[in-house]
Amino acid sequence: MKYYLTFSRTSYINLIFGVIYILILLKYFWIGQRHEAINYFIATCFVGYLVFFVLPRLAKVLYFCILKRPILETNDVFIFDHYKNIKYYWNDIEKINTTNSRITLTLREPHKYFREIANPFSRLRTRVLCDLYNETALFKIDISILEFNEKENTRFLQTLDELNIAGKN
């Protein structure tokens, strides 16, 4: 089954906050006094946050939304998180915990999946949590952007459970 991104109320709220964020940034760069060190520092922090965190996520969401690509794909062999570009095989999954906003996977051999994590900071954090603290539930799939209603969410979780059982046999 393939699950697609839907623009929900949360998506629109994030877009509004993004516009407010850009207006604040413009205030510091063009309306504020640029020669004051504190204003320049705050504006530089805003630009850094915008470039390294906001724009990459926005570009990825727009990519999935405009091109109508699935965010999550499940079948009897794997779960493919297209957003993070990681394919989790059912044979490697030991346990699945689900909430309304995320799926947390406990893997038998998490070291096999470290190379799949694209973000170097996330890769390092995941490796440290696994090696130093023996954390097992390291891999998470965000399903809040899929926007299910209660009935669809229950059906999705039942399908996930069935595929998990079928994939282990």
URGIPE-V382722 format. One record per pair of residues at least 24 apart in sequence whose C-alpha atoms are under 10 Angstrom apart, sorted by the first residue. I is the first residue (numbers start at 1). GAP is how many residues later the second one is. D is the distance in Angstrom with one decimal. If there is no record, write none. Layout:
i={I	I}
gap={GAP	GAP}
d={D	D}
This chain:
i={1	1	1	1	1	1	1	1	1	1	2	2	2	2	2	2	2	2	2	3	3	3	3	3	3	3	3	3	3	3	3	3	4	4	4	4	4	4	4	4	4	4	4	5	5	5	5	5	5	5	5	5	5	5	5	5	5	5	5	6	6	6	6	6	6	6	6	6	6	7	7	7	7	7	8	8	8	8	8	9	10	10	10	11	11	11	14	15	18	18	18	18	21	21	21	22	22	22	25	57	60	61	70	71	71	71	71	71	72	72	72	72	74	74	74	74	75	75	75	75	75	75	76	76	76	76	76	76	76	76	76	77	77	77	77	77	78	78	78	79	79	79	79	80	81	81	81	81	82	83	83	84	84	84	84	84	84	84	85	85	85	86	86	86	86	86	86	86	86	87	87	88	88	89	89	89	90	90	90	90	90	90	90	91	91	91	91	91	92	92	93	93	93	94	94	94	94	95	95	95	96	96	96	96	96	97	97	98	98	98	98	98	99	99	99	99	99	100	100	100	100	100	100	100	100	100	101	101	101	101	101	101	101	101	102	102	102	102	102	102	103	103	103	103	103	103	103	104	104	104	104	104	104	104	105	105	105	105	105	105	106	106	106	106	106	106	107	107	107	107	108	109	110	110	110	110	113	114}
gap={69	71	72	73	74	75	78	155	158	159	67	68	69	70	71	72	73	77	78	66	67	68	69	70	71	78	79	140	143	144	145	153	60	61	64	65	66	67	68	69	141	142	143	56	57	59	60	61	63	64	65	66	67	78	138	139	140	141	142	55	58	59	62	65	138	139	140	141	142	54	58	138	139	140	136	137	138	139	140	138	134	135	137	50	134	136	44	43	32	36	37	40	25	29	33	24	25	28	25	26	24	84	76	70	71	72	74	75	69	70	71	74	85	86	89	90	84	85	88	89	91	92	84	86	87	88	89	90	91	92	93	86	87	89	90	91	85	86	89	62	81	84	85	61	59	60	61	62	59	58	59	32	33	34	35	56	57	58	31	32	33	27	28	29	30	31	32	53	55	26	29	25	51	75	78	79	73	74	75	76	77	78	79	73	74	76	77	78	75	76	71	74	75	42	43	70	74	41	42	69	41	44	64	65	68	40	43	42	43	45	59	62	43	44	45	54	58	42	43	44	47	48	50	53	54	57	40	41	42	43	44	45	46	47	38	39	40	41	42	43	36	37	38	39	40	41	54	32	33	34	35	36	37	38	31	32	33	34	35	36	29	30	31	32	33	34	29	30	31	32	28	27	26	27	28	29	26	25}
d={9.5	8.3	5.6	5.2	6.3	9.8	9.6	9.5	9.1	9.9	9.1	5.8	7.6	5.9	4.4	6.5	8.8	10.0	9.4	8.8	5.4	5.8	5.1	6.2	8.5	9.9	10.0	9.5	7.0	9.9	10.0	9.6	7.9	8.2	7.2	6.6	4.4	5.2	6.9	8.9	8.6	6.3	9.2	8.0	9.6	6.8	6.2	9.9	7.9	8.0	6.9	6.1	8.8	9.9	9.3	9.4	6.0	5.1	7.7	9.9	9.5	7.4	9.7	9.8	9.8	6.7	5.9	6.4	9.1	9.7	8.1	7.8	8.5	8.1	9.6	7.7	8.6	6.6	9.8	9.3	9.0	8.3	9.2	9.7	7.9	10.0	9.8	9.0	9.2	8.1	9.6	9.5	8.3	8.7	10.0	8.8	9.2	8.5	9.3	9.8	9.7	9.3	9.7	10.0	9.6	8.8	8.7	7.8	8.7	9.5	8.4	8.7	9.0	7.7	7.9	9.8	9.4	8.8	6.6	9.2	9.6	8.6	9.4	8.8	5.3	7.5	8.9	6.3	5.2	9.0	10.0	8.1	8.8	8.6	5.7	8.9	8.7	8.9	7.8	9.8	9.1	9.3	9.4	9.7	9.6	6.9	9.0	9.9	9.9	8.7	8.9	8.6	7.3	7.5	9.1	9.8	8.4	9.6	7.5	7.9	8.1	7.9	9.9	9.6	5.9	7.2	9.1	9.8	9.7	8.7	8.4	8.2	9.5	9.6	8.3	9.6	8.1	6.1	8.6	8.6	5.2	6.3	9.6	8.8	10.0	6.5	5.6	8.8	9.7	8.9	8.2	9.4	8.6	9.9	9.8	9.4	9.3	9.8	8.6	8.9	8.8	9.8	9.1	8.4	8.5	8.9	9.5	9.6	9.5	9.5	7.7	9.7	9.8	9.0	9.6	9.9	9.4	9.4	7.5	7.0	9.5	8.9	9.3	7.7	9.6	9.6	8.6	6.1	5.2	4.4	8.1	9.0	9.0	9.9	6.5	5.5	4.5	5.1	6.7	9.7	8.4	5.6	5.0	6.5	7.0	9.8	9.6	9.9	6.2	7.3	5.9	4.5	6.5	8.8	8.4	5.7	6.9	5.3	6.1	8.1	9.2	5.6	4.5	6.8	7.0	9.1	7.1	7.4	8.3	8.0	8.6	9.5	7.9	9.2	8.1	8.5	9.0	9.7}
